[in-house]
Amino acid sequence: MKRTTLLLYALLSSTLFYGQDKVFEYAREGNTNAIETLYKANSKIIDTINHRGFSLLMLTVYNNHEKTTLFLLEQKANVDMQDRSGNTALMGACFKGNLNMVKLLIAHEANVNIKNYNDATALTFAATFGHSYIVKELIENEADVNIEDNRGNTAFDHAKIQGNEEILKVLKQ
């Protein structure tokens, strides 16, 4: 009996670990059906992080899988979870320049002013990488233009460094 119990435990454990490993692949691929199946088997998988500290939500956002992202958000995935560098899914969307993802995350109450471990915010990313339409969206959603990173630079300073006049105009308003 004891041996059967141990064998059953080992089998279940390996299945759960396999499922957790596969779920990150599914997130990168945007395989909503597979993630939904794993979620139904174990709802705690929703905020699982991989070895690099990325959540499922971060991976779906970064890879531009809106349907899968929406599924995760509807299941109450932690929209403000931070990776090992302190970056959030919103920061990833700002880096990639994906306005639809930015809007989706904000609609699900993403905090636009969270700082990563370099004190950069989503606005810092949008300004640095030249996404003026995202800068506008963040400001409309109460992004603080005065937040400084760990070097004392604001989003305005980053836009200036990049020579992005359009963003400078938006941030001056």
N, C-alpha and C positions, 0 to 999 in steps of 0.2 A: 504494500500500500504506500509506504513512504517513498519507494523508488518511483512508482507511478506518479505520485504527486510532484516529485522533483522533475520528472520528465515533462509533465504537463506544464509546470512553471517555466521550464527552459524553453519549451516550444512557444508559449504565449509571450514570453519576454522577447524572444528573437523576432517574432511577428510584429510586436509593437515597435521595436527598434528599427526593423526593416521599413515599417510604415512611416516612421518619423523621418528616416533617411530619404525615402522616396517622396515624401511630401514637399521637400525643398525642390526637387526636380519638377514636380507637378506645378509648383508655384512659378518657377522660371519659365515653364512651358505655357502657363495659363490654363492648366487642365482643371477647370472648375469641378467637373463631375468627380474626378478622382479625389480631390480635396474634400468635397462634400461627403463622399463615402467614408473617408478616413475620419472626418469630423463626427459623423454619426456614430462611429465606433468608439471614438474618444474625443469628446469636446475640448479637452485640455490641449489638444494639438494646435488650437487656433493661435496661441501665442508662443509656440515653440520657436526656439532660435537655433541656428546651425552653429558649426564650429567657428564661424567668423563673426558671430553675434548678430546675424541678419534674421529678421522675422519673416514669416510668410508674406505679410503685408508689404514689407520693404521690397521683397523680391518681385512681387506682382506689380507693384508700382513702378519699380525701376525698369521692368521689362514690358511696361505698357499694356498690361492685361486688365482692362477696365472691368470686364464681367467678373473675373476672379477677385479683383480688388473689392468690388461691390459686395460680393458674397461674404468675404472676410469681414468687411465693415458691418454688414447686417448681422453677423454672428458675434459682434462686439469685440473684434480684434482690437488690441491696444493701439490706437491710432498714433499715440505719442511715444511708443517704445523706441528706445535708443540703442544703436549698435555699439560696438566696442570703442568707437571714436565719438560717440555721443550723437551721431547723425540719426535723423528720423526719416520716415517715408516721405514726408513733405519736403525735406531737404533734398532727397533723391529726385523727386519730381521737379523741383526748382533747378537742380543741376542739369537734368535732362531736357528741361524746357517744355514740359508737358502740362499745358494749361488745364486740360480736362481733368487730369489727375489732381492738380492743385485744387481745383474747384470741388472735386469729389471729396478730398480729404478735409477741406475746410468745412464742407457741408456736414461732415461727420465729426465736427468739433476738434479738428487738429489745432494745436496751439501754435500760432504763427510766430511766437516769440521765444520758443525754446532755444537754448544755446547748446551747441556741441562742446566738446572738450577744448576747443580753441576759441570758445565764446562766439562762434559764427552762428547766424540764424538763417532761416530759409531766405530772408531778404538779402542777406550777404551773398548766398549762392546765386540767386537770380540776378543780382547786380553784377557780380563778378563774371558770370557767364553770358551776360548780354541779353537777358530775356525781359525786355521792357514790359511786355504784356503781362508777365507774371509779377513784376515789380508793382504794376498798377493794381493787380488783383490782391496782392498781399497788403498793400496800403489801404485799399478799400475795406479790408478785413482786419484793420487795426494793428498791422505790423508797426513796430516801433522803429522809426528811422534813425533814432539816436543811440541805439545799442552799439557798443564798441566791442570788437573782438579782442583777443588777448594781446594784440599789438597796438590797440588804441584806434583802430580804423573802423569807421562806420560803413554802411552800404554805399553812401555817397563817395567816400574815399576809395572804395574798391572800384566803383564805376569810373572815377577820375583816373585811377591807375591804369585801367583798361582803355581809357580814352573814349568812353561811350557817352557821347553827348546826349543822345535820346534819353538814356536813363538818368543822367544828371538833371535834365529838365524835369522829368517826372519827380525826382526826389526833392528838387527845389520847391515844388508847389506846396 
